[in-house]
Amino acid sequence: VQLVESGGGLVRPGGSLRLSCAASGFAFSNYDMSWVRQTPGKGLEWVSAINTGGGVTYYADSVKGRFTITRDNAKNTVYLQMNSLEPEDTAVYYCNAHLREYDYWGRGTQIAVSS
């Protein structure tokens, strides 16, 4: 089982990034997927989630209207489009796959929003 995040980096406030999380070793299309971020000061913060079919999405209030989660089950990949980035979005972003008692995590990708 593997989840590999990519797309992180340094971006200026107001900029955009798209994160990807490539899954392998399990039945990706059966799993709900989430993005969670971690900062030294705030700890873990749930960001967004998407159901198995991609038709239902959820967002934390802090990112609603700025971030969009999507998935491509044919490519076993989930995405997080992040627009209007703010310094407060600086964190390590992890993707998570969840199905009943099964939870899989990636190793994370770092986002830094700074001028």
Secondary structure, 3 states (H helix, E strand, C coil): CEEEEECCEEECCCCCEEEEEEEECCCHHHCEEEEEEEECCCEEEEEEEECCCCCCEEECCCCCCCEEEEEECCCCEEEEEECCCCHHHCEEEEEEEEECCEEEECCCEEEEECC
